[in-house]
């Protein structure tokens, strides 16, 4: 029998550290059924027993206010009960953490509490025996980063064997929050001796981070820093990448050409389709890895909650009520979970506006396009260019929300749920590197998965279109790809890019934005690297490149995001109208952007 | 006799006790879960312009929107 343990805890208490140190390499990542939120679990063996450890998302209580908390509640109240629950509590913030414990106990869960973050004091002054007596469950001090220490909590959970699964006499589900807090305070009084310390640094930094004027500026500065670092750090990895994969790829093509038993078209498929298309996208892995690493760093440090708090009042002015900021920031990673994250917005109208605005937030799949184009046209200023695009996307999202406000009737004044802002500010901390590495690896894995499925598929289709009909020169205007792209290219002529390659790339980009690059690489037949850059610089003028990047930023994000819009709004009509809207907005901004660029760089072409 | 003031009007560094929450059931419950209920002690860590009020309560820090802070009446302890 596998012993099933769930890991719960408030956000930023060291839950991931605990999970990572205990599970090591045996982690399995999937999604929660019907959700895009990750579910991490691991099978571990300890003292001859098999244990399945599931890491639940961070939660402050079981009254679900966020999508994460809803998952925790669903997981805990599902039919397949966990044999035990280990709650990680933060030693410096016991009262707030133990509130969740009272919620778990009132549901009759078998809970073991692991006190983490003992800090330099080593948890002195916390009497875990007294805590255990007070709550009627085992408490243990652990250092979540150390495997042996973390395993202690698992052992305790194993020993408990459900002994604590009885309706706690202490806490009932009907108890008011006040009653619970008073009970917690009562127990803590006898179990914890320590002076009330105020983390001075946190407060001082917050004078900037939470200042209504300086805060948003600081946020912009930090984001800019992230883009800058992304380019700075990924450059050496990039060269290494070329070295590692360039030669073997060429060798593979050569071997395929020599192999008599393979069909004649195969080397071309391998070189122009698979290697060119896939390689073009994969070559941006270093940038994607660096950026996700830095964004995770920001999240784990506790800063992101501050950014959300300080940007909230800005967003509100644009009609994006209350909690929209968190899903919007999630949109920088991927629009799909961001759109699903709007479920936490109770008010229908605000939710709809948020859903429709999120696709303007630049997701990581759009990054390769910016990297390639700004590298070709604005060398040395890539970070500035990428930063401007991200800010433009954010600004368009806000403007779009503002103008959409009057479009959706009803919902005005729908009670106080409309614009509630209540955000917990976790203590600042230096992120634990191992967690960052695990998270980054995870985002790379999901990227690789897309590369192996959608992008590979699209590349092969693209190769076929560029080769057919039989006998035509590869990637020429006469090919199927050329004629399809050619139909649309007049539409894009005012934006400065009227080659069929560009039109086709844009059409393909609706499948997934990474495909934009692989489409160029396959239809040019160049693969990634210098050759692709040369073709791009030949075919685009700088102003057309600006227009192209803006268009890619703003038009239909991808089919998956449209699917998410459909399922969250429940309306095909809305989804359809939204798609047209995105294309129109993209077109207008690309046009304006192109001429603005021409105006500033001097000289409008005749 | 002290008169209750709105939390949104409190200046930084003040310690106070909640005397009244004039909010509906849902907001009251949520505030309660975060440790803000009648009789709870809190201190104002930051309150700037139109931004959120940052309070320290039960050892944690919390950003409360101005609109919600207006609904919380407090009395100063000192």
Interface residues (C-beta under 8 A of the other chain):
Chain A: X60 X61 X63 X65 X92 X93 X94 X95 X96 X99 X176 X177 X178 X181 X198 X202 X203 X206 X207 X210 X211 X212 X213 X215 X305 X306 X309 X310 X312 X313 X322 X415 X416 X417 X419 X420 X421 X422 X423 X424 X425 X427
Chain B: X23 X24 X26 X27 X29 X30 X31 X32 X33 X34 X35 X37 X38 X39 X40 X45 X46 X48 X49 X50 X51 X52 X54 X56 X58 X59 X60 X61 X62 X63 X64 X65 X66 X67 X68 X71
